[in-house]
Amino acid sequence: MAKIALITGATSGIGEACAKVFARERYDLILTGRRIDRLETLAAHLREEYNVNVTTLQFDVRNRDEVVKHLESLNDECKKVNVLVNNAGLSLGLEPFQEGSYDDWDTMIDTNIKGLLYVGKVVANWMIANGFGHIINLGSIAGKEVYANGNVYCATKHAVDALNKGMRIDLLPHGIKVTAVHPGAVETEFSEVRFKGDKARAKKVYEGFEPLVADDVAETIWFCASRPAHVNINDILVMPTAQSGGSNIFRK
């Protein structure tokens, strides 16, 4: 029987790249996201390319009732999830704290923290019942260092770092692995979302150096997931060669 990976935020970027990597490794997939057209297009491609089973679920991780309803609607076989990639997340705005948007703050907190909790709790209980599983939480360099104008986004990723440690402690007696993968600068839709569709401003973020791409992070996640049963990568920070810290990038 094929192993199963459940990936949130699979409609673009790191989530989409993870779906392709796990399909390549012959995992069946459960893919979640808000944009059903993108989910279905990706699912069709993966079924044809890799001959794997793909289930799609459209919901917003911020909505607890939707998360529980859609996940619990899966049949018992689908709930035998081997790997959960808690990828859904975003940043909005890059203003000083005193100029921040309440709405942006709520969206980041509800997505990056609460969404991770809602999905994580449901799937963790499946894993406990199954007697196996690995939860991989997507953090960020912003969860290790605070940078100028990062304030609330950095706070949400610091929360992910803390929750990752807490989940590992609490799930230890059940043999459930818990890993955090913390990327530095990755060129995806991340900056376009942060700057609310301003593509020119987003492009400037990556000028003068070679950032990571989604595949780099997906392969790092696969490395963590593919270790032997007795090995867990607790925490891994992956950066572009040109970046030494949260706000220190060498640009040519």
C-alpha positions, -999 to 999 in steps of 0.1 A, spaced: 0 0 0 13 35 -9 22 59 18 2 91 20 13 128 23 -12 155 32 0 190 21 -17 222 29 -14 253 7 -7 231 -23 -19 255 -50 15 273 -55 50 277 -43 65 253 -18 33 234 -13 30 227 -50 66 217 -52 62 193 -23 32 177 -40 54 170 -71 83 156 -50 61 133 -29 43 121 -60 77 114 -76 84 93 -46 52 74 -52 32 88 -23 -5 91 -26 -16 127 -19 -42 147 -1 -38 183 -13 -56 213 3 -59 249 -7 -84 277 -14 -82 277 -52 -99 246 -65 -90 252 -101 -53 251 -93 -58 221 -71 -76 201 -97 -51 211 -125 -22 200 -102 -40 168 -92 -46 158 -129 -10 164 -138 3 143 -109 -21 114 -116 -10 113 -152 27 119 -146 32 96 -116 2 73 -115 -6 82 -79 -40 87 -61 -47 124 -54 -75 137 -33 -82 175 -33 -99 194 -5 -109 231 -9 -109 250 23 -93 280 41 -71 268 71 -83 299 90 -118 284 92 -118 258 120 -152 244 111 -142 240 74 -109 223 84 -125 198 107 -154 191 83 -133 185 52 -106 165 69 -130 143 88 -150 137 56 -121 116 43 -124 78 45 -105 57 69 -78 47 44 -71 84 36 -67 91 73 -36 68 74 -14 98 67 23 91 69 35 127 64 17 160 71 33 191 55 19 221 73 28 245 46 -1 270 43 11 304 54 16 340 42 30 375 50 11 407 45 26 441 45 61 454 55 54 484 77 67 495 111 46 481 139 28 514 146 16 516 110 5 480 107 -29 469 95 -52 452 119 -67 431 91 -32 420 79 -23 410 114 -55 390 118 -49 372 85 -13 363 94 -21 351 129 -52 331 117 -34 315 89 2 309 102 -7 300 137 -43 289 140 -44 272 106 -14 251 116 -30 242 149 -64 233 134 -49 210 107 -22 197 130 -46 186 158 -69 167 135 -40 149 117 -20 143 149 -49 124 164 -51 102 133 -14 95 136 -18 86 173 -46 61 164 -25 47 135 7 44 155 29 63 130 33 96 114 56 126 107 45 163 110 66 188 91 59 224 99 70 252 75 87 279 96 110 307 83 142 325 91 116 350 104 110 325 132 146 326 143 154 363 138 133 394 138 140 419 110 129 455 105 92 459 98 87 421 101 71 425 135 38 404 134 49 381 106 81 373 126 60 368 157 38 342 139 68 323 127 84 324 162 51 309 173 55 281 147 90 275 161 77 272 196 47 250 186 70 227 167 90 221 199 58 217 219 43 192 195 75 172 194 74 169 232 37 160 234 38 135 206 70 118 217 52 90 236 33 82 205 63 78 182 52 107 160 81 126 144 79 164 143 102 186 122 104 223 113 119 235 81 129 272 81 137 287 47 154 320 41 146 340 9 126 319 -15 113 333 -48 77 322 -50 44 342 -48 53 350 -12 64 386 -19 36 393 -44 12 383 -16 31 404 10 29 434 -13 -7 427 -24 0 421 -60 27 447 -66 49 425 -89 75 452 -94 81 456 -57 81 419 -52 107 414 -79 131 439 -62 132 416 -31 153 391 -51 174 414 -72 212 411 -71 214 375 -57 202 340 -64 174 331 -39 161 297 -31 133 283 -53 104 262 -42 120 230 -53 150 236 -30 127 237 0 106 208 -12 137 186 -16 148 196 19 114 186 32 117 153 14 151 147 29 136 151 64 107 128 55 129 101 40 151 95 70 150 60 86 124 54 113 148 60 141 160 93 128 142 127 132 154 160 119 141 183 147 149 216 130 166 227 98 174 262 85 180 264 47 193 296 32 205 309 -2 243 310 -2 240 348 -5 220 352 27 236 349 62 206 360 83 171 374 83 181 408 68 217 402 57 218 395 20 249 401 -2 237 416 -35 260 420 -64 
